[in-house]
């Protein structure tokens, strides 16, 4: 059997200066790359949030209005008003009983009670 004995001789410097600088440089490089990736993720999230705010939300009523009607309404607004006006939203009218109730209230209020 052959045994190899290694003697550990104490050295003056356990790690050379070049090795220490290389380790520090490598750790700094890793930290920089990680910070840049984190910054990129944050910028992507902010950009997506800004795009979502800029994108106009389509009301659910517009989906029920045929596109031909939207075109006719837009053309009528353009023809009736100046060029600097634009259609902001078009919503379908829902039946609101408040108008009919107000009319009944006015009629009943105008009559004498017995």
C-alpha positions as CSV (number, residue, x, y, z in Angstrom):
1,X,0.0,0.0,0.0
2,X,1.1,3.4,-0.9
3,X,0.2,6.3,1.3
4,X,0.7,9.8,0.3
5,X,1.2,12.2,3.1
6,X,0.5,15.8,2.4
7,X,2.1,18.2,4.7
8,X,0.2,21.3,5.4
9,X,2.7,24.1,5.5
10,X,1.4,27.3,6.9
11,X,1.6,30.0,4.3
12,X,1.8,33.8,4.9
13,X,-1.3,34.5,2.9
14,X,-4.0,31.8,2.7
15,X,-5.5,33.5,-0.4
16,X,-3.6,35.6,-2.9
17,X,-4.7,39.2,-3.5
18,X,-5.6,38.4,-7.1
19,X,-7.8,35.5,-6.0
20,X,-9.5,37.7,-3.5
21,X,-10.1,40.5,-6.0
22,X,-11.4,37.9,-8.5
23,X,-13.9,36.6,-5.9
24,X,-15.0,40.1,-5.0
25,X,-15.4,41.1,-8.6
26,X,-17.4,37.9,-9.3
27,X,-19.7,38.5,-6.4
28,X,-20.2,42.2,-7.5
29,X,-20.9,41.0,-11.0
30,X,-23.5,38.5,-9.7
31,X,-25.1,41.2,-7.5
32,X,-25.2,43.7,-10.4
33,X,-26.9,41.1,-12.8
34,X,-29.4,40.2,-10.1
35,X,-30.2,43.9,-9.5
36,X,-30.6,44.6,-13.2
37,X,-33.0,41.6,-13.6
38,X,-35.0,42.8,-10.6
39,X,-35.1,46.3,-12.1
40,X,-36.2,44.8,-15.5
41,X,-39.1,43.0,-13.8
42,X,-40.2,46.1,-12.0
43,X,-40.1,48.2,-15.2
44,X,-42.1,45.4,-17.1
45,X,-44.8,45.5,-14.3
46,X,-45.0,49.3,-14.4
47,X,-45.2,49.3,-18.2
48,X,-48.0,46.7,-18.2
49,X,-49.9,48.7,-15.5
50,X,-49.5,51.9,-17.6
51,X,-50.7,50.1,-20.8
52,X,-53.7,48.7,-18.9
53,X,-54.6,52.3,-17.8
54,X,-54.2,53.7,-21.2
55,X,-56.3,51.0,-22.9
56,X,-59.9,52.2,-22.8
57,X,-62.1,49.8,-21.1
58,X,-64.9,48.6,-23.3
59,X,-68.3,48.8,-21.5
60,X,-70.4,45.7,-21.6
61,X,-73.2,47.6,-23.2
62,X,-71.1,48.4,-26.3
63,X,-70.8,44.7,-27.0
64,X,-74.6,44.5,-27.3
65,X,-74.8,47.5,-29.7
66,X,-74.2,46.5,-33.3
67,X,-71.2,48.1,-34.9
68,X,-73.4,49.6,-37.6
69,X,-75.3,51.6,-35.0
70,X,-72.1,52.8,-33.5
71,X,-70.9,54.0,-36.9
72,X,-74.2,55.8,-37.5
73,X,-74.1,57.5,-34.1
74,X,-70.4,58.6,-34.6
75,X,-71.2,59.9,-38.1
76,X,-74.2,61.9,-36.7
77,X,-72.1,63.4,-34.0
78,X,-69.4,64.3,-36.5
79,X,-71.9,65.9,-38.9
80,X,-73.9,67.8,-36.2
81,X,-71.0,69.1,-34.2
82,X,-67.6,70.4,-35.1
83,X,-64.6,68.3,-36.0
84,X,-63.1,68.8,-32.6
85,X,-65.8,66.6,-30.9
86,X,-65.5,62.9,-30.5
87,X,-67.7,60.1,-29.1
88,X,-66.4,59.0,-25.7
89,X,-68.8,56.3,-24.9
90,X,-72.0,54.8,-26.2
91,X,-74.2,52.8,-23.7
92,X,-77.4,51.0,-24.3
93,X,-80.4,52.6,-22.5
94,X,-81.8,50.4,-19.8
95,X,-85.3,50.8,-18.6
96,X,-85.3,53.1,-15.6
97,X,-88.7,53.2,-13.8
98,X,-87.7,56.4,-12.1
99,X,-89.0,58.5,-15.0
100,X,-92.4,56.8,-15.1
101,X,-92.7,57.0,-11.3
102,X,-91.9,60.7,-11.3
103,X,-94.6,61.3,-14.0
104,X,-97.1,59.4,-11.9
105,X,-96.1,61.4,-8.8
106,X,-96.7,64.7,-10.7
107,X,-100.0,63.6,-12.0
108,X,-101.2,62.3,-8.6
109,X,-99.9,65.5,-6.9
110,X,-101.9,67.7,-9.3
111,X,-105.2,66.1,-8.4
112,X,-107.3,66.7,-5.4
113,X,-107.8,63.9,-3.0
114,X,-111.4,63.0,-1.8
